[in-house]
Amino acid sequence: MNKHFSKVGTAGLISAALVLGGCASSGERPDGDLRSAEASIQQAVSSDAREFEPVLLNQAQNKVADAEQLIEKEQYREAERLLEQAAVDAQLAGAKSDTAKAEQAVGEINRNIESLRQRIEDRQ
């Protein structure tokens, strides 16, 4: 039983060391995540996020810049995490910008409708 336990215990320790070692390693360069985050930022800019959601867009850009520094230091896992956050922040900035523009358009349409109603009432 002791031999069996020691083999199982040793195998468990080796497995744990491999898992922890894998988590501690820097992994692969997150070049795909960098391209994705940059594309999300460009899409947000195209959605006028600079005008409607500048703070959120700036946060995304700062996270990409921070991630690029981490990539230079070969801290790929942390860089990957920041790049994922940056992509989500940029996507949110773009979505909020689109929503704000749609709300403005609805407001303009409602004002035009009200103006037309006033003209119709004035003619009657």
Phi, psi and omega per residue, in radians:
M1 nan -0.712 3.110
N2 -1.094 -0.710 3.127
K3 -1.119 -0.757 3.121
H4 -1.096 -0.783 -3.141
F5 -1.111 -0.724 -3.112
S6 -1.186 -0.617 3.082
K7 -1.174 -0.759 3.110
V8 -1.141 -0.747 3.124
G9 -1.104 -0.744 3.115
T10 -1.135 -0.765 3.116
A11 -1.085 -0.688 3.108
G12 -1.124 -0.736 3.113
L13 -1.129 -0.726 3.119
I14 -1.123 -0.759 3.112
S15 -1.070 -0.778 3.134
A16 -1.099 -0.718 3.135
A17 -1.118 -0.705 3.115
L18 -1.142 -0.748 3.129
V19 -1.116 -0.844 3.138
L20 -1.132 -0.679 3.092
G21 -1.100 -0.674 3.100
G22 -1.147 -0.667 3.117
C23 -1.226 -0.582 -3.089
A24 -1.406 -0.360 -3.116
S25 -1.211 2.813 -3.064
S26 -1.458 -0.172 3.078
G27 1.262 -2.780 -3.125
E28 -1.657 2.724 3.082
R29 -1.031 2.315 -3.122
P30 -1.525 0.901 -3.105
D31 -1.080 -0.683 3.103
G32 -1.113 -0.704 3.102
D33 -1.156 -0.618 3.108
L34 -1.133 -0.801 3.118
R35 -1.096 -0.707 -3.137
S36 -1.121 -0.786 3.129
A37 -1.111 -0.746 3.128
E38 -1.129 -0.682 3.101
A39 -1.145 -0.683 3.103
S40 -1.123 -0.673 3.106
I41 -1.154 -0.758 3.107
Q42 -1.076 -0.698 3.103
Q43 -1.121 -0.707 3.112
A44 -1.118 -0.714 3.100
V45 -1.093 -0.720 3.104
S46 -1.115 -0.444 3.111
S47 -1.561 0.222 3.124
D48 1.168 0.590 3.118
A49 -1.135 -0.452 3.087
R50 -1.054 -0.589 -3.131
E51 -1.483 -0.779 -2.985
F52 -1.664 -0.523 -3.100
E53 -2.432 0.996 -3.055
P54 -1.131 -0.588 -3.107
V55 -1.172 -0.827 -3.141
L56 -1.139 -0.702 3.094
L57 -1.110 -0.747 3.117
N58 -1.094 -0.680 3.095
Q59 -1.065 -0.750 3.125
A60 -1.103 -0.765 3.140
Q61 -1.127 -0.691 3.115
N62 -1.137 -0.675 3.122
K63 -1.142 -0.650 3.085
V64 -1.139 -0.761 3.126
A65 -1.081 -0.754 3.107
D66 -1.108 -0.703 3.141
A67 -1.137 -0.662 3.113
E68 -1.091 -0.661 3.082
Q69 -1.160 -0.688 3.106
L70 -1.153 -0.624 3.101
I71 -1.110 -0.716 3.094
E72 -1.058 -0.560 3.123
K73 -1.534 0.070 -3.117
E74 1.070 0.550 3.050
Q75 -1.719 1.257 -2.940
Y76 -1.228 -0.656 -3.110
R77 -1.148 -0.777 3.105
E78 -1.131 -0.699 3.104
A79 -1.090 -0.742 3.132
E80 -1.063 -0.740 3.129
R81 -1.076 -0.788 3.130
L82 -1.132 -0.686 -3.139
L83 -1.158 -0.652 3.073
E84 -1.118 -0.743 3.100
Q85 -1.115 -0.719 -3.136
A86 -1.084 -0.746 3.132
A87 -1.086 -0.759 3.136
V88 -1.153 -0.757 3.103
D89 -1.040 -0.757 -3.131
A90 -1.159 -0.724 3.110
Q91 -1.101 -0.702 3.105
L92 -1.144 -0.728 3.106
A93 -1.054 -0.754 3.117
G94 -1.121 -0.757 -3.141
A95 -1.136 -0.728 3.125
K96 -1.166 -0.620 3.090
S97 -1.133 -0.783 3.102
D98 -1.060 -0.698 3.113
T99 -1.117 -0.769 -3.142
A100 -1.106 -0.705 3.111
K101 -1.156 -0.692 3.112
A102 -1.126 -0.706 3.107
E103 -1.118 -0.676 3.084
Q104 -1.114 -0.737 3.136
A105 -1.107 -0.733 3.104
V106 -1.093 -0.739 3.100
G107 -1.061 -0.734 3.118
E108 -1.131 -0.746 3.112
I109 -1.096 -0.751 3.129
N110 -1.117 -0.667 3.087
R111 -1.141 -0.695 3.104
N112 -1.134 -0.697 3.110
I113 -1.105 -0.773 3.132
E114 -1.110 -0.682 3.106
S115 -1.113 -0.748 3.106
L116 -1.120 -0.687 3.096
R117 -1.074 -0.729 3.129
Q118 -1.089 -0.743 3.132
R119 -1.100 -0.727 3.130
I120 -1.122 -0.758 3.135
E121 -1.136 -0.664 3.131
D122 -1.137 -0.554 -3.114
R123 -1.383 -0.301 -3.086
Q124 -1.577 nan nan
